[in-house]
């Protein structure tokens, strides 16, 4: 029984998009590629708009997989459709670069200048 359970679990994780191989992202390129992201998520990933998540300081692999899920239509609702459209012209390297850019940003609310 335990053996069948471990096989089923292994098959689930092998087929899971959460384990998608992520190319090495370059944050400097990601900053340039994330120009349309800033309108909702802020220039450094801290959103000033309610209802939009903060991306600064998030794990790059998580961000990459989330963007892939949006691209593939695996996240629904109005926001899912909007994100799918926003990400439609980007390839895997673009997503990795954007994820790397937001991952290196300091988490939390930026200091007021």
N, C-alpha and C positions, 0 to 999 in steps of 0.2 A: 504493500500500500504506500509506504513512504517513498519507495523507488518511483512509482508512477506519479506521485505528487511532485517529486523533484524534477522529473522529466517534463511534466506539464508546466511547471514554473520556469524551467529553463527555456522551453519553447516560447513561452509568453515574452520573456525578456529578450530573447534573440530577435523576435519579430517586432518588438516595440520600437516606435520611432524615437523614444526617449534615449535610445542608445545609438542614434545616428552618428556616424563618424563625422566629426567636425574638422574642417580644414583649419590650419593655423591662421588665426585672424591677426590683422595688423591694425592697431587702434588709430594710428594717424590716418590711414585710408578710410577707416570706419567713420571717423569724424566727417570726412568729406561726403561719404555715401549716405550719411544719416540726415541730410539736409531736410528732407520732408518729415522726418520723425519729430523734429524739434517743435513743430506747431502744436502737437499734443503732449509730447513728453518732455519738452524743455530742451534748451541748448546742450545741457550736460546730463540730461536724463532725469532731472527733478521737475516733475510736472507742476505747473501753477494752476492747472485746470482740474476741477473736481471730476472724479470718475475715470481719470487716466492714471495708470500706474507709474510709479517712479521706477526708472530703469537703472539709475546710477548705483554702482556697487553690486549689482546682481551678478550671479554666476554666469560666465560666458556660455557654458554648455547649455544651461537652462534657457537663456535668451535665444540661442541658436535654435534649440528644439521648439521653443514656443513660436518663433517666426516660421519654422518649417510647418508646424501644425496649422498656422494661419494660412500659409500658402496652399496647403493641400485641402483646405476647407474643413479641417477636423475640429475647428473651434467655431461655434455657430453664433447666431444672433447678429444684430446690426453691427456691433463693433467687430465681430469676426469677419463679416463681409467687407467692412471698410479696410481692415488690416489685410485681408486677402488681396484686395485691389492695390493697396499701397505697396505690397511686397511682390506683386506679380512680375515685375520686370527685373527682379534681382535674382542672381544665381547663388549657389552655395558659398562661394568665396565672399561675395558681397555680404551675405548674412553673417558669416564668421567675422568679418572685419567690423561690422556694426556692433555685433555682440562684444567683441574685444574692446571697442571704444567705450561702451557703457559700463563694462565690467571694471575698467581701470579708473572710472570716475569715483570720487569719494562718496560713500553712501550718506544719506541724510540730507537735510536741508542745507543748501549753501549759505555761508555767512553773508550777511548784508554788507554791501560795500558803501 
